[in-house]
Amino acid sequence: MRTLVSVLILTATAALGGCVVAPPARPPAVVESAPPPAPEQVTEVVAYPAQGQSEQQLDRDRYECHVWAVKQTGFDPSVAGVPPHQRVRVVAGPQPSAVPGSAFTGAVLGAIVSRPRDAGIGALIGAVAGTAVGAASDASRAQAQQQVVDSQQARIDAQTSAQESQASNYRRAVSACLSGRGYTVR
């Protein structure tokens, strides 16, 4: 009788193993980078001496206006920063699916808790329940990973937007300073 139960459990496990659908293949651990860099757009603030200032005076005024604009805006374009097109994000590799292990565990538990003559049916019911639990676990893990990726992207977008806003404020401040010192600014 025990041999018959063992054969039924093995047969049910083998049959259920054929029913389990493998999760979609995920690429291996990948280092993602943003799209290729766009051509660098350097915004120039051009100051023309409107009151006959010398080259040395222009250099001194540019420097003093730069220092003033940095203090006003908190942005210093001369500090090396990482442009958005050079950012690299490392993502985790795929996690193994919990479905096969959960199905097997459910089959074993189902066979153990059922009456001896119903061990095969218990194994089958346990395997089905284990498969459902494993699939739910995989879905939950995938959703949590997507939330992490989304929050990281939102943070990067906010930082980029803030940096662009600071750069714009810096350009306005340095232009206002140079205009106030008698230069025509474009």
Secondary structure, 3 states (H helix, E strand, C coil): CHHHHHHHHHHHHHHHHHHCCCCCCCCCCCEEECCCCCCCCCCCCCEEECCCCCHHHHHHHHHHHHHHHHHHHCCCCCCCCCCHHHCEEECCCCCCCCHHHHHHHHHHHHHHHCCHHHHHHHHHHHHHHHHHHHHHHHHHHHHHHHHHHHHHHHHHHHHHHHHHHHHHHHHHHHHHHHHHCCEEEC
